[in-house]
Amino acid sequence: MASLNTIRTEADYDSALARVTALMDDLTTPDGQIDDVSNPSRIELEALVALIEAYEDERHPIGSPTNPATT
């Protein structure tokens, strides 16, 4: 498993996204499922996703949807 660090920059974010893509490719079985939860790569994937979500929440927040009918 790779060393995991807080995502601080867009470059870190891009690297994390690329790693998630690679892990998803490696872990996806022929029937479209993700490999065993105890697999170290699966653990890395889940940790990276959590770091990415935290970065996105901080840097790219999604606001509440507006309803044009009420504005």
C-alpha positions in Angstrom: 0.0 0.0 0.0 1.3 3.4 -0.9 1.9 6.1 1.7 -1.2 8.2 2.2 -1.1 11.9 3.0 -3.6 14.7 3.3 -4.4 16.2 -0.1 -3.3 19.8 0.0 -3.0 20.9 -3.6 -4.6 20.3 -7.0 -1.6 18.3 -8.0 -2.1 16.0 -4.9 -5.7 15.8 -5.8 -5.0 14.8 -9.4 -2.5 12.2 -8.3 -5.0 10.7 -5.8 -7.7 10.5 -8.6 -5.2 8.8 -10.9 -4.3 6.3 -8.1 -8.0 5.6 -7.4 -8.6 4.9 -11.1 -5.6 2.5 -11.2 -6.9 0.7 -8.1 -10.4 0.4 -9.4 -9.0 -1.1 -12.6 -6.9 -3.6 -10.7 -9.6 -4.5 -8.1 -12.7 -4.8 -10.4 -13.5 -8.5 -11.1 -14.9 -9.7 -14.4 -18.4 -9.5 -13.0 -18.0 -5.8 -12.1 -17.5 -6.3 -8.4 -14.7 -4.8 -6.3 -12.3 -7.4 -4.9 -12.3 -8.7 -1.2 -12.6 -6.0 1.5 -9.5 -7.4 3.3 -7.3 -6.8 0.2 -4.6 -4.2 1.1 -5.3 -2.4 -2.2 -9.0 -2.2 -1.3 -8.1 -0.6 2.0 -5.9 1.9 0.2 -8.7 2.6 -2.2 -11.2 3.4 0.6 -8.7 5.6 2.4 -7.9 7.5 -0.8 -11.6 8.0 -1.5 -12.1 9.5 2.0 -9.1 11.8 1.5 -10.5 12.9 -1.9 -14.0 13.5 -0.4 -12.5 15.7 2.4 -10.5 17.7 -0.1 -13.5 18.2 -2.4 -15.7 19.2 0.6 -13.2 21.9 1.5 -12.1 23.1 -1.9 -15.0 22.3 -4.2 -18.1 22.5 -2.0 -21.5 21.8 -3.7 -24.0 24.3 -2.6 -27.7 23.6 -1.9 -29.7 23.3 -5.0 -32.0 26.2 -5.8 -35.5 25.8 -6.9 -36.3 28.4 -9.6 -40.0 28.1 -8.8 -39.5 29.5 -5.3 -37.1 32.3 -6.2 
